[in-house]
Amino acid sequence: MVITHIENQPVEVLDAVVCDVCGIRITPDNYTEYAEMVRASGMGGFGSVIGDGAPMVT
Ligand SMILES: [Zn+2]
């Protein structure tokens, strides 16, 4: 038996992504460009050349 209930919760919806390099604004309805985007994030680990805990900027 599965017991469920219905909740109404706010949902965050992506409107656009702006490239940090060239500044182009791409919306999800522009599927060709949107599908080609690459997003990377992270931070330097212990002893990293960019520093311990330093944010990785791409
Ligand atoms: Zn760009």
N, CA, C, O and the ligand as a Tripos MOL2 file, in Angstrom:
@<TRIPOS>MOLECULE
protein
  233   231    59     0     0
PROTEIN
NO_CHARGES

@<TRIPOS>ATOM
      1 N           0.8450   -1.1660    0.0000 N.3       1 MET1
      2 CA          0.0000    0.0000    0.0000 C.3       1 MET1
      3 C           0.8950    1.2360    0.0000 C.2       1 MET1
      4 O           1.8830    1.3070    0.7310 O.2       1 MET1
      5 N           0.5350    2.1860   -0.8180 N.am      2 VAL2
      6 CA          1.2610    3.4550   -0.9080 C.3       2 VAL2
      7 C           0.3280    4.5500   -0.4420 C.2       2 VAL2
      8 O          -0.8070    4.6700   -0.9020 O.2       2 VAL2
      9 N           0.8320    5.3370    0.4720 N.am      3 ILE3
     10 CA          0.0340    6.4500    0.9880 C.3       3 ILE3
     11 C           0.6410    7.7380    0.4550 C.2       3 ILE3
     12 O           1.8270    7.9910    0.6610 O.2       3 ILE3
     13 N          -0.1190    8.5190   -0.1980 N.am      4 THR4
     14 CA          0.3860    9.7700   -0.7730 C.3       4 THR4
     15 C          -0.5200   10.9250   -0.3930 C.2       4 THR4
     16 O          -1.6340   10.7480    0.1000 O.2       4 THR4
     17 N          -0.0100   12.0790   -0.6370 N.am      5 HIS5
     18 CA         -0.8160   13.2790   -0.5100 C.3       5 HIS5
     19 C          -0.3390   14.2790   -1.5600 C.2       5 HIS5
     20 O           0.7480   14.1140   -2.1130 O.2       5 HIS5
     21 N          -1.1040   15.2760   -1.8350 N.am      6 ILE6
     22 CA         -0.7800   16.2810   -2.8380 C.3       6 ILE6
     23 C          -0.4020   17.5790   -2.1410 C.2       6 ILE6
     24 O          -1.1110   18.0550   -1.2540 O.2       6 ILE6
     25 N           0.7490   18.1550   -2.5650 N.am      7 GLU7
     26 CA          1.1940   19.4380   -2.0450 C.3       7 GLU7
     27 C           1.3890   20.3970   -3.2040 C.2       7 GLU7
     28 O           1.7530   19.9920   -4.3080 O.2       7 GLU7
     29 N           1.1500   21.6270   -2.9500 N.am      8 ASN8
     30 CA          1.4760   22.6740   -3.9170 C.3       8 ASN8
     31 C           2.7330   23.3690   -3.4240 C.2       8 ASN8
     32 O           2.7250   24.0390   -2.3910 O.2       8 ASN8
     33 N           3.8370   23.1990   -4.1910 N.am      9 GLN9
     34 CA          5.0990   23.8030   -3.7980 C.3       9 GLN9
     35 C           5.6060   24.6540   -4.9450 C.2       9 GLN9
     36 O           5.3940   24.3200   -6.1110 O.2       9 GLN9
     37 N           6.2730   25.7530   -4.6250 N.am     10 PRO10
     38 CA          6.8350   26.5920   -5.6920 C.3      10 PRO10
     39 C           7.9360   25.8320   -6.4420 C.2      10 PRO10
     40 O           8.6930   25.0610   -5.8540 O.2      10 PRO10
     41 N           8.0010   26.0680   -7.7300 N.am     11 VAL11
     42 CA          8.9970   25.4240   -8.5740 C.3      11 VAL11
     43 C           9.8450   26.5050   -9.2300 C.2      11 VAL11
     44 O           9.3180   27.4530   -9.8120 O.2      11 VAL11
     45 N          11.1730   26.3550   -9.1310 N.am     12 GLU12
     46 CA         12.0760   27.2930   -9.7790 C.3      12 GLU12
     47 C          12.1920   26.9150  -11.2500 C.2      12 GLU12
     48 O          12.5340   25.7810  -11.5840 O.2      12 GLU12
     49 N          11.9080   27.8660  -12.1180 N.am     13 VAL13
     50 CA         11.9180   27.6240  -13.5560 C.3      13 VAL13
     51 C          13.0370   28.4380  -14.1920 C.2      13 VAL13
     52 O          13.1570   29.6420  -13.9640 O.2      13 VAL13
     53 N          13.8520   27.7610  -14.9920 N.am     14 LEU14
     54 CA         14.9600   28.4300  -15.6700 C.3      14 LEU14
     55 C          14.4310   29.3110  -16.7880 C.2      14 LEU14
     56 O          13.7050   28.8450  -17.6660 O.2      14 LEU14
     57 N          14.7940   30.5800  -16.7520 N.am     15 ASP15
     58 CA         14.3930   31.5070  -17.8150 C.3      15 ASP15
     59 C          15.4740   31.6070  -18.8860 C.2      15 ASP15
     60 O          15.1690   31.6100  -20.0790 O.2      15 ASP15
     61 N          16.7190   31.6880  -18.4690 N.am     16 ALA16
     62 CA         17.8030   31.8500  -19.4290 C.3      16 ALA16
     63 C          19.1300   31.5690  -18.7390 C.2      16 ALA16
     64 O          19.2260   31.5710  -17.5120 O.2      16 ALA16
     65 N          20.1510   31.3290  -19.5560 N.am     17 VAL17
     66 CA         21.5160   31.1740  -19.0850 C.3      17 VAL17
     67 C          22.3540   32.1930  -19.8340 C.2      17 VAL17
     68 O          22.2420   32.3230  -21.0530 O.2      17 VAL17
     69 N          23.1970   32.9190  -19.1010 N.am     18 VAL18
     70 CA         24.0510   33.9280  -19.7140 C.3      18 VAL18
     71 C          25.4830   33.4260  -19.6480 C.2      18 VAL18
     72 O          25.9830   33.0810  -18.5780 O.2      18 VAL18
     73 N          26.1390   33.3900  -20.8050 N.am     19 CYS19
     74 CA         27.5210   32.9270  -20.8910 C.3      19 CYS19
     75 C          28.4390   33.9100  -20.1630 C.2      19 CYS19
     76 O          28.3730   35.1180  -20.3930 O.2      19 CYS19
     77 N          29.3000   33.3790  -19.2780 N.am     20 ASP20
     78 CA         30.2290   34.2140  -18.5360 C.3      20 ASP20
     79 C          31.3380   34.7650  -19.4220 C.2      20 ASP20
     80 O          31.9980   35.7360  -19.0490 O.2      20 ASP20
     81 N          31.5530   34.1650  -20.5830 N.am     21 VAL21
     82 CA         32.6490   34.5860  -21.4490 C.3      21 VAL21
     83 C          32.1910   35.6460  -22.4470 C.2      21 VAL21
     84 O          32.7610   36.7360  -22.4950 O.2      21 VAL21
     85 N          31.1750   35.3420  -23.2390 N.am     22 CYS22
     86 CA         30.7680   36.2640  -24.3010 C.3      22 CYS22
     87 C          29.4800   37.0230  -23.9840 C.2      22 CYS22
     88 O          29.1220   37.9640  -24.6920 O.2      22 CYS22
     89 N          28.7900   36.6170  -22.9260 N.am     23 GLY23
     90 CA         27.6030   37.3450  -22.5050 C.3      23 GLY23
     91 C          26.3360   37.0040  -23.2540 C.2      23 GLY23
     92 O          25.3030   37.6300  -23.0170 O.2      23 GLY23
     93 N          26.3780   36.0250  -24.1590 N.am     24 ILE24
     94 CA         25.1640   35.6630  -24.9030 C.3      24 ILE24
     95 C          24.1340   35.0860  -23.9340 C.2      24 ILE24
     96 O          24.4680   34.3270  -23.0250 O.2      24 ILE24
     97 N          22.8850   35.4610  -24.1500 N.am     25 ARG25
     98 CA         21.7790   34.9850  -23.3140 C.3      25 ARG25
     99 C          21.0300   33.9180  -24.0910 C.2      25 ARG25
    100 O          20.5540   34.1700  -25.1980 O.2      25 ARG25
    101 N          20.9230   32.7280  -23.5170 N.am     26 ILE26
    102 CA         20.2900   31.6120  -24.2080 C.3      26 ILE26
    103 C          19.1260   31.1210  -23.3640 C.2      26 ILE26
    104 O          19.2710   30.8520  -22.1710 O.2      26 ILE26
    105 N          17.9820   31.0100  -23.9990 N.am     27 THR27
    106 CA         16.7850   30.5180  -23.3240 C.3      27 THR27
    107 C          16.5510   29.0570  -23.7050 C.2      27 THR27
    108 O          16.9710   28.6210  -24.7770 O.2      27 THR27
    109 N          15.8850   28.3020  -22.8380 N.am     28 PRO28
    110 CA         15.6660   26.8840  -23.1310 C.3      28 PRO28
    111 C          14.8730   26.6340  -24.4140 C.2      28 PRO28
    112 O          14.9890   25.5540  -24.9940 O.2      28 PRO28
    113 N          14.0730   27.5960  -24.8730 N.am     29 ASP29
    114 CA         13.3270   27.3680  -26.1160 C.3      29 ASP29
    115 C          14.2270   27.4380  -27.3480 C.2      29 ASP29
    116 O          13.8260   27.0220  -28.4350 O.2      29 ASP29
    117 N          15.4580   27.9700  -27.1800 N.am     30 ASN30
    118 CA         16.4540   27.9250  -28.2600 C.3      30 ASN30
    119 C          17.2430   26.6350  -28.0580 C.2      30 ASN30
    120 O          18.3960   26.6570  -27.6300 O.2      30 ASN30
    121 N          16.6060   25.5160  -28.3730 N.am     31 TYR31
    122 CA         17.1510   24.2060  -28.0040 C.3      31 TYR31
    123 C          18.5220   23.9430  -28.6140 C.2      31 TYR31
    124 O          19.3800   23.3480  -27.9630 O.2      31 TYR31
    125 N          18.7410   24.3700  -29.8360 N.am     32 THR32
    126 CA         20.0140   24.0970  -30.5080 C.3      32 THR32
    127 C          21.1830   24.6830  -29.7170 C.2      32 THR32
    128 O          22.1710   23.9940  -29.4660 O.2      32 THR32
    129 N          21.0740   25.9330  -29.3300 N.am     33 GLU33
    130 CA         22.1490   26.5600  -28.5560 C.3      33 GLU33
    131 C          22.1690   26.0520  -27.1150 C.2      33 GLU33
    132 O          23.2330   25.8210  -26.5400 O.2      33 GLU33
    133 N          20.9930   25.8830  -26.5490 N.am     34 TYR34
    134 CA         20.9040   25.4630  -25.1480 C.3      34 TYR34
    135 C          21.5240   24.0820  -24.9450 C.2      34 TYR34
    136 O          22.1960   23.8490  -23.9410 O.2      34 TYR34
    137 N          21.3050   23.1730  -25.8800 N.am     35 ALA35
    138 CA         21.8250   21.8160  -25.7550 C.3      35 ALA35
    139 C          23.3400   21.7680  -25.8950 C.2      35 ALA35
    140 O          23.9750   20.8150  -25.4430 O.2      35 ALA35
    141 N          23.9210   22.7790  -26.5150 N.am     36 GLU36
    142 CA         25.3680   22.8000  -26.7270 C.3      36 GLU36
    143 C          26.1270   23.4380  -25.5710 C.2      36 GLU36
    144 O          27.3570   23.3910  -25.5490 O.2      36 GLU36
    145 N          25.4280   24.0300  -24.6160 N.am     37 MET37
    146 CA         26.1070   24.7290  -23.5250 C.3      37 MET37
    147 C          26.8030   23.7420  -22.6050 C.2      37 MET37
    148 O          26.3480   22.6140  -22.4140 O.2      37 MET37
    149 N          27.9090   24.1880  -22.0420 N.am     38 VAL38
    150 CA         28.6550   23.3950  -21.0780 C.3      38 VAL38
    151 C          28.7890   24.2350  -19.8170 C.2      38 VAL38
    152 O          29.1650   25.4060  -19.8730 O.2      38 VAL38
    153 N          28.4810   23.6340  -18.7010 N.am     39 ARG39
    154 CA         28.6140   24.3310  -17.4340 C.3      39 ARG39
    155 C          29.4980   23.4990  -16.5400 C.2      39 ARG39
    156 O          29.2840   22.2980  -16.3770 O.2      39 ARG39
    157 N          30.4900   24.1400  -15.9650 N.am     40 ALA40
    158 CA         31.3850   23.4370  -15.0640 C.3      40 ALA40
    159 C          31.5560   24.2680  -13.8040 C.2      40 ALA40
    160 O          31.6320   25.4960  -13.8550 O.2      40 ALA40
    161 N          31.6150   23.5920  -12.6960 N.am     41 SER41
    162 CA         31.8810   24.2840  -11.4450 C.3      41 SER41
    163 C          32.5970   23.3170  -10.5150 C.2      41 SER41
    164 O          32.5300   22.1000  -10.6880 O.2      41 SER41
    165 N          33.2610   23.8620   -9.5550 N.am     42 GLY42
    166 CA         33.9670   23.0220   -8.6110 C.3      42 GLY42
    167 C          34.8770   23.8710   -7.7470 C.2      42 GLY42
    168 O          34.8290   25.1000   -7.7920 O.2      42 GLY42
    169 N          35.7010   23.2090   -6.9650 N.am     43 MET43
    170 CA         36.6430   23.9410   -6.1350 C.3      43 MET43
    171 C          37.9090   23.1230   -5.9960 C.2      43 MET43
    172 O          37.9110   21.9010   -6.1490 O.2      43 MET43
    173 N          38.9880   23.8350   -5.7000 N.am     44 GLY44
    174 CA         40.2750   23.1920   -5.5530 C.3      44 GLY44
    175 C          40.3150   22.3290   -4.3010 C.2      44 GLY44
    176 O          39.8550   22.7360   -3.2340 O.2      44 GLY44
    177 N          40.8560   21.1640   -4.4410 N.am     45 GLY45
    178 CA         40.9870   20.2630   -3.3010 C.3      45 GLY45
    179 C          42.2510   20.5560   -2.5150 C.2      45 GLY45
    180 O          42.9490   21.5280   -2.8040 O.2      45 GLY45
    181 N          42.5540   19.7320   -1.5290 N.am     46 PHE46
    182 CA         43.7370   19.9300   -0.7030 C.3      46 PHE46
    183 C          44.9970   19.8660   -1.5690 C.2      46 PHE46
    184 O          45.2110   18.8940   -2.2920 O.2      46 PHE46
    185 N          45.8130   20.8930   -1.4900 N.am     47 GLY47
    186 CA         47.0440   20.9440   -2.2590 C.3      47 GLY47
    187 C          46.8450   21.3150   -3.7120 C.2      47 GLY47
    188 O          47.7740   21.1840   -4.5080 O.2      47 GLY47
    189 N          45.6760   21.7690   -4.0760 N.am     48 SER48
    190 CA         45.4050   22.1180   -5.4650 C.3      48 SER48
    191 C          46.2420   23.3030   -5.9150 C.2      48 SER48
    192 O          46.5660   24.1750   -5.1080 O.2      48 SER48
    193 N          46.5960   23.3430   -7.1900 N.am     49 VAL49
    194 CA         47.3830   24.4610   -7.7110 C.3      49 VAL49
    195 C          46.5840   25.7640   -7.7050 C.2      49 VAL49
    196 O          47.1750   26.8430   -7.7390 O.2      49 VAL49
    197 N          45.2560   25.6830   -7.6630 N.am     50 ILE50
    198 CA         44.4530   26.9020   -7.6050 C.3      50 ILE50
    199 C          44.1110   27.2950   -6.1720 C.2      50 ILE50
    200 O          43.4590   28.3150   -5.9460 O.2      50 ILE50
    201 N          44.5450   26.4980   -5.2140 N.am     51 GLY51
    202 CA         44.3460   26.8230   -3.8060 C.3      51 GLY51
    203 C          43.3220   25.9220   -3.1460 C.2      51 GLY51
    204 O          42.3810   25.4590   -3.7910 O.2      51 GLY51
    205 N          43.5030   25.6790   -1.8840 N.am     52 ASP52
    206 CA         42.5650   24.8380   -1.1360 C.3      52 ASP52
    207 C          41.2060   25.5180   -1.0610 C.2      52 ASP52
    208 O          41.0940   26.6250   -0.5350 O.2      52 ASP52
    209 N          40.1910   24.8780   -1.5740 N.am     53 GLY53
    210 CA         38.8320   25.4100   -1.5200 C.3      53 GLY53
    211 C          38.5700   26.5650   -2.4510 C.2      53 GLY53
    212 O          37.4990   27.1690   -2.3970 O.2      53 GLY53
    213 N          39.5300   26.8900   -3.3140 N.am     54 ALA54
    214 CA         39.3220   28.0000   -4.2480 C.3      54 ALA54
    215 C          38.2930   27.6110   -5.3000 C.2      54 ALA54
    216 O          38.3230   26.4890   -5.8050 O.2      54 ALA54
    217 N          37.3790   28.5260   -5.6390 N.am     55 PRO55
    218 CA         36.3840   28.1920   -6.6630 C.3      55 PRO55
    219 C          37.0380   28.0640   -8.0280 C.2      55 PRO55
    220 O          37.9280   28.8360   -8.3860 O.2      55 PRO55
    221 N          36.5760   27.0710   -8.7860 N.am     56 MET56
    222 CA         37.0740   26.8670  -10.1370 C.3      56 MET56
    223 C          36.2810   27.7810  -11.0680 C.2      56 MET56
    224 O          35.0520   27.7340  -11.0950 O.2      56 MET56
    225 N          36.9690   28.5850  -11.8060 N.am     57 VAL57
    226 CA         36.3310   29.5040  -12.7580 C.3      57 VAL57
    227 C          36.6460   29.0130  -14.1570 C.2      57 VAL57
    228 O          37.8030   28.7850  -14.5090 O.2      57 VAL57
    229 N          35.5970   28.8540  -14.9450 N.am     58 THR58
    230 CA         35.8050   28.3890  -16.3210 C.3      58 THR58
    231 C          35.3970   29.4440  -17.3010 C.2      58 THR58
    232 O          35.4990   29.2360  -18.5100 O.2      58 THR58
    233 ZN         29.8860   32.3950  -24.7410 Zn       59 ZN59
@<TRIPOS>BOND
     1     1     2 1
     2     2     3 1
     3     3     4 2
     4     3     5 am
     5     5     6 1
     6     6     7 1
     7     7     8 2
     8     7     9 am
     9     9    10 1
    10    10    11 1
    11    11    12 2
    12    11    13 am
    13    13    14 1
    14    14    15 1
    15    15    16 2
    16    15    17 am
    17    17    18 1
    18    18    19 1
    19    19    20 2
    20    19    21 am
    21    21    22 1
    22    22    23 1
    23    23    24 2
    24    23    25 am
    25    25    26 1
    26    26    27 1
    27    27    28 2
    28    27    29 am
    29    29    30 1
    30    30    31 1
    31    31    32 2
    32    31    33 am
    33    33    34 1
    34    34    35 1
    35    35    36 2
    36    35    37 am
    37    37    38 1
    38    38    39 1
    39    39    40 2
    40    39    41 am
    41    41    42 1
    42    42    43 1
    43    43    44 2
    44    43    45 am
    45    45    46 1
    46    46    47 1
    47    47    48 2
    48    47    49 am
    49    49    50 1
    50    50    51 1
    51    51    52 2
    52    51    53 am
    53    53    54 1
    54    54    55 1
    55    55    56 2
    56    55    57 am
    57    57    58 1
    58    58    59 1
    59    59    60 2
    60    59    61 am
    61    61    62 1
    62    62    63 1
    63    63    64 2
    64    63    65 am
    65    65    66 1
    66    66    67 1
    67    67    68 2
    68    67    69 am
    69    69    70 1
    70    70    71 1
    71    71    72 2
    72    71    73 am
    73    73    74 1
    74    74    75 1
    75    75    76 2
    76    75    77 am
    77    77    78 1
    78    78    79 1
    79    79    80 2
    80    79    81 am
    81    81    82 1
    82    82    83 1
    83    83    84 2
    84    83    85 am
    85    85    86 1
    86    86    87 1
    87    87    88 2
    88    87    89 am
    89    89    90 1
    90    90    91 1
    91    91    92 2
    92    91    93 am
    93    93    94 1
    94    94    95 1
    95    95    96 2
    96    95    97 am
    97    97    98 1
    98    98    99 1
    99    99   100 2
   100    99   101 am
   101   101   102 1
   102   102   103 1
   103   103   104 2
   104   103   105 am
   105   105   106 1
   106   106   107 1
   107   107   108 2
   108   107   109 am
   109   109   110 1
   110   110   111 1
   111   111   112 2
   112   111   113 am
   113   113   114 1
   114   114   115 1
   115   115   116 2
   116   115   117 am
   117   117   118 1
   118   118   119 1
   119   119   120 2
   120   119   121 am
   121   121   122 1
   122   122   123 1
   123   123   124 2
   124   123   125 am
   125   125   126 1
   126   126   127 1
   127   127   128 2
   128   127   129 am
   129   129   130 1
   130   130   131 1
   131   131   132 2
   132   131   133 am
   133   133   134 1
   134   134   135 1
   135   135   136 2
   136   135   137 am
   137   137   138 1
   138   138   139 1
   139   139   140 2
   140   139   141 am
   141   141   142 1
   142   142   143 1
   143   143   144 2
   144   143   145 am
   145   145   146 1
   146   146   147 1
   147   147   148 2
   148   147   149 am
   149   149   150 1
   150   150   151 1
   151   151   152 2
   152   151   153 am
   153   153   154 1
   154   154   155 1
   155   155   156 2
   156   155   157 am
   157   157   158 1
   158   158   159 1
   159   159   160 2
   160   159   161 am
   161   161   162 1
   162   162   163 1
   163   163   164 2
   164   163   165 am
   165   165   166 1
   166   166   167 1
   167   167   168 2
   168   167   169 am
   169   169   170 1
   170   170   171 1
   171   171   172 2
   172   171   173 am
   173   173   174 1
   174   174   175 1
   175   175   176 2
   176   175   177 am
   177   177   178 1
   178   178   179 1
   179   179   180 2
   180   179   181 am
   181   181   182 1
   182   182   183 1
   183   183   184 2
   184   183   185 am
   185   185   186 1
   186   186   187 1
   187   187   188 2
   188   187   189 am
   189   189   190 1
   190   190   191 1
   191   191   192 2
   192   191   193 am
   193   193   194 1
   194   194   195 1
   195   195   196 2
   196   195   197 am
   197   197   198 1
   198   198   199 1
   199   199   200 2
   200   199   201 am
   201   201   202 1
   202   202   203 1
   203   203   204 2
   204   203   205 am
   205   205   206 1
   206   206   207 1
   207   207   208 2
   208   207   209 am
   209   209   210 1
   210   210   211 1
   211   211   212 2
   212   211   213 am
   213   213   214 1
   214   214   215 1
   215   215   216 2
   216   215   217 am
   217   217   218 1
   218   218   219 1
   219   219   220 2
   220   219   221 am
   221   221   222 1
   222   222   223 1
   223   223   224 2
   224   223   225 am
   225   225   226 1
   226   226   227 1
   227   227   228 2
   228   227   229 am
   229   229   230 1
   230   230   231 1
   231   231   232 2
@<TRIPOS>SUBSTRUCTURE
     1 MET1         2 RESIDUE 1 A MET
     2 VAL2         6 RESIDUE 1 A VAL
     3 ILE3        10 RESIDUE 1 A ILE
     4 THR4        14 RESIDUE 1 A THR
     5 HIS5        18 RESIDUE 1 A HIS
     6 ILE6        22 RESIDUE 1 A ILE
     7 GLU7        26 RESIDUE 1 A GLU
     8 ASN8        30 RESIDUE 1 A ASN
     9 GLN9        34 RESIDUE 1 A GLN
    10 PRO10       38 RESIDUE 1 A PRO
    11 VAL11       42 RESIDUE 1 A VAL
    12 GLU12       46 RESIDUE 1 A GLU
    13 VAL13       50 RESIDUE 1 A VAL
    14 LEU14       54 RESIDUE 1 A LEU
    15 ASP15       58 RESIDUE 1 A ASP
    16 ALA16       62 RESIDUE 1 A ALA
    17 VAL17       66 RESIDUE 1 A VAL
    18 VAL18       70 RESIDUE 1 A VAL
    19 CYS19       74 RESIDUE 1 A CYS
    20 ASP20       78 RESIDUE 1 A ASP
    21 VAL21       82 RESIDUE 1 A VAL
    22 CYS22       86 RESIDUE 1 A CYS
    23 GLY23       90 RESIDUE 1 A GLY
    24 ILE24       94 RESIDUE 1 A ILE
    25 ARG25       98 RESIDUE 1 A ARG
    26 ILE26      102 RESIDUE 1 A ILE
    27 THR27      106 RESIDUE 1 A THR
    28 PRO28      110 RESIDUE 1 A PRO
    29 ASP29      114 RESIDUE 1 A ASP
    30 ASN30      118 RESIDUE 1 A ASN
    31 TYR31      122 RESIDUE 1 A TYR
    32 THR32      126 RESIDUE 1 A THR
    33 GLU33      130 RESIDUE 1 A GLU
    34 TYR34      134 RESIDUE 1 A TYR
    35 ALA35      138 RESIDUE 1 A ALA
    36 GLU36      142 RESIDUE 1 A GLU
    37 MET37      146 RESIDUE 1 A MET
    38 VAL38      150 RESIDUE 1 A VAL
    39 ARG39      154 RESIDUE 1 A ARG
    40 ALA40      158 RESIDUE 1 A ALA
    41 SER41      162 RESIDUE 1 A SER
    42 GLY42      166 RESIDUE 1 A GLY
    43 MET43      170 RESIDUE 1 A MET
    44 GLY44      174 RESIDUE 1 A GLY
    45 GLY45      178 RESIDUE 1 A GLY
    46 PHE46      182 RESIDUE 1 A PHE
    47 GLY47      186 RESIDUE 1 A GLY
    48 SER48      190 RESIDUE 1 A SER
    49 VAL49      194 RESIDUE 1 A VAL
    50 ILE50      198 RESIDUE 1 A ILE
    51 GLY51      202 RESIDUE 1 A GLY
    52 ASP52      206 RESIDUE 1 A ASP
    53 GLY53      210 RESIDUE 1 A GLY
    54 ALA54      214 RESIDUE 1 A ALA
    55 PRO55      218 RESIDUE 1 A PRO
    56 MET56      222 RESIDUE 1 A MET
    57 VAL57      226 RESIDUE 1 A VAL
    58 THR58      230 RESIDUE 1 A THR
    59 ZN59       233 GROUP 0 **** ****
